[in-house]
């Protein structure tokens, strides 16, 4: 699940904190990086669990309404279509989700008011009303209503964003990527899915964890050399006047360009330009693009960077 896009963002966050603190211990930085990535996987499971909790809330609300109708003898027959939704029953019974949440002590038990308010918004939504009004009852329909609920009511939810920020300072930055993985997970379920249905693994590939730690160490150990490359390309501009965030993005970009033979130059540059758009000043993306491109071309011309073998002399 954790891909290189997320890893690069995490590296920027960790290095920013690392350089601000001035405690230059690569092992400490690596520990913080891996913990931060683990927490991102926690968020993935936590968002899946949120859907389960909303489903459980629907059961409680139905039972309360049925009890009230029985007491009032009003003859109202409450539909069980939403509480009997086959996808959410599958997700609730998923062993990997249950085991992981139990192991990491992930729970929405202390957030009952939020879950109730979210369920109320579900009932008020047009997608829910359309689903409940439909006379058909297919598995695809059951799965689709939850995909719509997630996209429309959970992806961009200011109250949820505030809540997550209280739990973990990085979670709001992680969530826009995690949301895509949750939606992919919903789509992977089928009518035949059992409690053993695999969720996404923590890392998309075994090599991605190595990529994260190797890039971090390359940036830290090679910091003097890499910052020297940046300084020499500023054309009279005082290196210290470059915003710290821009320096970190350039540092990581150059560390990647000079250390990973299988990553095309254009891919590395584009990834860090995108990060600059998200985390730095309005003009930083153009500056990062021009600087990384100029340094890479100079290294290639000097024979210090050979693309495909990507050897730094």
ABEGO torsion letter per residue (X at the ends): XBBAAAAAAAAAAAAAAAAAAGBBBAAAAAAAAAAAAAAAAAAAAAAAAAAAAAAAAAAAAAAAAAAAAAAAGAGBBBBAAAAABAAAAAAAABAAAAAAAAAAGBBAAAAAAAAAAAAAAAAABAAAAAAAABABBBAAAAAAAAAAAAAAAAABBAAAAAAAAAABAAAAAAAAAAAAAAAAAAAABBAABBAABBBBBABABAAAAAAAAAAAAAAAAAAAAAAAAAAAAAGGBBAAABBAAAAAAAAAAAAAAAABAABBAAAAAAAAAAAAAAABBAAAAAAAAAAAAAAAAAAAAAGABBBGAGBBX
